[in-house]
Amino acid sequence: MNALSTYFAAGCFGGLINSLFVWLAGKYGLTAFLGVDIAPEITAPWLYQRIIWGGLWGFLFLLPFLKDSVARRGLVASIGPSLVMLLLIFPNQMGQGYGGLDLGYMTPLFVCIANAVWGVAAALWARLSVEQSRHISVL
């Protein structure tokens, strides 16, 4: 049960960091510079769903092959949400074409970078949480 809560919390933290990254990229013109039409406003519903989905994706860290370095774990874990966004969400739920290409040709790259931010932040949180719990259990 401890691992489930650790990885869910890690994924939620990653979802928060990812959301801030996407919002800041839109606010400060990175997405416009890339020709990507993504510039969300931070609202409670937008942030809530992204944090919760981040938490659910955090369960990927339970997979045994995701036990390497923080960066590698985060980058490998980010492949799942990137593929779902590019191949399912954009074309089927948002009507933006496969890969979100209707939002700009650099959209797949931006999505992969944003999800890498999620993955590395989540993996870092998980690593720090596990180390902290080991430290506390020794005391």
Secondary structure by P-SEA (a helix, b strand, c coil): caaaaaaaaaaaaaaaaaaaaaaaaaaacccccccccccccccaaaaaaaaaaaaaaccccccccccccaaaaaaaaaaaaaaaaacccccccccccccccccccaaaaaaaaaaaaaaaaaaaaaaaaaaaaaaaaac
